[in-house]
Amino acid sequence: MGRGRPRIYKTAEDKAKANRAKSLRSYYKRKAALAPSHQNSNARYRAEISKTSVLPGATVDKKKTSGDPTNIKGWVSLGADMAERFDSFIKATPRRYFDLLYKQYTNNY
């Protein structure tokens, strides 16, 4: 009789199969243990992002969109409002704005 305990797995394939089964049991055990806290964190995250808050340094819009985008007139007024906001944002012609973006991009990269 040989010394030591007898081998549990005779081949490398048997050992790999047993290791996969153990890993799978461990995965499901950890998944079940983490599930309640994970669900709570998701709910907390959704509650946080759904809050409407003003970012620091952001300006509050003074003019609200008057159009109701459920009909043609609403969509036209919404488009005009967006065009006005864009023009006030770029403070120049679109060509100069894109040139500025290109210069910033090439300087950074």
C-alpha positions as CSV (number, residue, x, y, z in Angstrom):
1,M,0.0,0.0,0.0
2,G,1.3,3.4,-0.9
3,R,1.8,6.3,1.4
4,G,-0.6,9.2,1.7
5,R,-4.2,9.5,0.8
6,P,-5.5,8.0,-2.4
7,R,-6.0,10.3,-5.4
8,I,-9.5,11.6,-5.9
9,Y,-9.2,12.3,-9.6
10,K,-7.4,9.8,-11.8
11,T,-7.1,12.0,-14.9
12,A,-6.6,15.7,-15.6
13,E,-10.0,15.8,-17.3
14,D,-11.7,14.5,-14.2
15,K,-10.0,17.2,-12.1
16,A,-10.9,20.0,-14.6
17,K,-14.5,18.8,-14.7
18,A,-14.7,18.8,-10.9
19,N,-13.2,22.3,-10.8
20,R,-15.8,23.6,-13.2
21,A,-18.6,22.1,-11.2
22,K,-17.2,23.7,-8.0
23,S,-16.8,27.1,-9.7
24,L,-20.4,26.9,-10.9
25,R,-21.7,26.1,-7.4
26,S,-19.7,29.0,-6.0
27,Y,-20.9,31.4,-8.7
28,Y,-24.6,30.6,-8.0
29,K,-24.0,30.8,-4.2
30,R,-22.4,34.3,-4.5
31,K,-25.1,35.4,-7.0
32,A,-27.8,34.5,-4.6
33,A,-26.1,36.2,-1.7
34,L,-25.5,39.4,-3.7
35,A,-28.9,39.6,-5.4
36,P,-30.8,41.5,-2.6
37,S,-28.2,44.2,-2.1
38,H,-27.7,44.5,-5.9
39,Q,-31.4,45.1,-6.4
40,N,-31.4,47.8,-3.8
41,S,-28.4,49.6,-5.3
42,N,-30.2,49.6,-8.7
43,A,-33.3,51.1,-7.2
44,R,-31.2,53.7,-5.4
45,Y,-29.4,54.5,-8.6
46,R,-32.6,54.9,-10.6
47,A,-34.1,57.1,-7.9
48,E,-30.9,59.3,-8.0
49,I,-30.8,59.8,-11.7
50,S,-34.5,60.4,-11.9
51,K,-34.3,63.5,-9.7
52,T,-34.2,66.8,-11.5
53,S,-31.4,68.8,-10.3
54,V,-29.5,71.8,-11.6
55,L,-25.8,71.1,-12.2
56,P,-23.3,73.5,-10.5
57,G,-22.5,76.4,-12.8
58,A,-25.4,75.6,-15.2
59,T,-27.9,78.3,-16.1
60,V,-31.6,77.8,-15.7
61,D,-33.6,78.2,-18.9
62,K,-35.8,81.3,-18.8
63,K,-37.8,80.5,-21.8
64,K,-39.8,77.2,-21.9
65,T,-40.7,75.6,-25.2
66,S,-44.1,76.8,-26.2
67,G,-44.7,74.2,-28.8
68,D,-46.5,70.9,-28.2
69,P,-44.6,68.4,-30.3
70,T,-47.7,66.3,-30.9
71,N,-48.7,68.3,-34.0
72,I,-47.0,70.1,-36.9
73,K,-47.1,73.6,-35.3
74,G,-45.6,72.2,-32.1
75,W,-42.7,70.5,-34.0
76,V,-42.0,73.7,-36.0
77,S,-41.9,75.8,-32.9
78,L,-39.7,73.2,-31.2
79,G,-37.3,73.2,-34.1
80,A,-37.2,77.0,-34.2
81,D,-36.5,77.1,-30.4
82,M,-33.7,74.5,-30.8
83,A,-32.2,76.5,-33.7
84,E,-32.3,79.7,-31.5
85,R,-30.6,77.9,-28.6
86,F,-27.9,76.4,-30.9
87,D,-27.2,79.8,-32.4
88,S,-26.9,81.4,-29.0
89,F,-24.7,78.5,-27.9
90,I,-22.1,78.7,-30.7
91,K,-22.2,82.6,-30.9
92,A,-21.0,82.4,-34.5
93,T,-21.7,80.8,-37.8
94,P,-21.8,77.0,-37.9
95,R,-18.7,77.1,-40.1
96,R,-16.7,78.9,-37.5
97,Y,-18.0,76.7,-34.8
98,F,-16.9,73.5,-36.6
99,D,-13.5,75.1,-37.3
100,L,-13.1,75.8,-33.6
101,L,-14.1,72.2,-32.8
102,Y,-11.6,70.9,-35.3
103,K,-8.8,73.1,-33.9
104,Q,-9.6,72.0,-30.3
105,Y,-9.6,68.3,-31.4
106,T,-6.3,68.6,-33.3
107,N,-4.6,70.4,-30.4
108,N,-5.8,67.7,-27.9
109,Y,-5.1,64.7,-30.0
